[in-house]
Amino acid sequence: MSSVSPTPERLRRPALIAGAALATAALFTSVAVIPLAALVIAPLTPQPGLALERRRGGAALFSMLPIVVVTLAMWGGAAAASIYAVTFGVLTLVLAASIRRAESIDTAVALSTAAVLVGVCAVTWSAAGGPEHVLEHLRAGLDAGRARLIEMGREGGASAEILRRFEEHGPRVVETMVRLAPALLIDAVGAIVLVNLLLVRSLQRVAGEEPAFGDLTRWRCPAALIWVLIAAGYAVFLSAPVVRWTAINGLAVVLGIYFCQGMAIIRFYFQRWQVAFWARALTYCFVALEWLVAGGVVLLGIFDLWGDFRRLTPRPAEEE
């Protein structure tokens, strides 16, 4: 009786799924190995799954996710596996579905951000013992981090004046971060979603495919959002604490959206003027490191409603 040996193609599919699962688990757990991984590497956790879905379809992605969960449970316990499942696992599925269905960038970002926020809130509330204790745990964590930074500064030979200012203004910074925690969480999750979508578009362009969501340099937020900005800005000065807290967080989220529109305008003119790569990179560094430049990008996005800097609104032909 002759035996039929497995073909390379039959072996290749399981190997791709296993490789994507291991890469996903490594990216997710990189935070425990590399301290700065939470800012640079960990947000890229969905990429192996998205690449697998693009090459092998949704069935391969669904096959990969349980392997990732089991691997994380073996490496970091049930807590790590649960956190991944309700955050990056859900994010990978929603992003893949949005790309496959060719939804608008607004819908893709909104759905993905909402899905991750639900998972984050569920995990956070469960770990903190209820929503009423979340801010207390956050404040305690930030205070502990501030104390560690001061201790590291002393050990590193930082000047006494810098340490004094950090100790003096640190509690105020902590309270501000606690107050803006909802907005910071929404903006952070939205930024992770956008980074992954932009990376997928870059990989599609390299592969000679049509990038998802079309030309993002022509994207702009709905015009009605300006009324949310105005309402939130006025509500900040109201006396009711709950209303003021809600308005401040809403204002921070809306300003984040206008920042994205301002960046789209900058990228539009980078392409039109064929700006060199080094000049683009230098500009992005200034935007990331200098808050005044970032504020200018936000204002650029806001005033685009009236200035129409990219000439996206059709204009009637002038009468001769």
Secondary structure, DSSP 4 states (H G I P E B T S, - for coil): ----PPPHHHHHHHHHHHHHHHHHHHHHHGGGTSTTHHHHTGGGTTHHHHHHHHHH-HHHHHHHHHHHHHHHHHHHHHHHHHHHIIIIIHHHHHHHHHHHTT--HHHHHHHHHHHHHHHHHHHHHHHHTSGGGHHHHHHHHHHHHHHHHHHHHHHTT--HHHHHHHHHHHHHHHHHHHHTHHHHHHHHHHHHHHHHHHHHHHHHHHTTPPPTTS-GGG----TTHHHHHHHHHHHTTSS-HHHHHHHHHHHHHHHHHHHHHHHHHHHHHHHHTT--HHHHHHHHHHHHH-HHHHHHHHHHHHHHHHH-TT--S--PPPP-
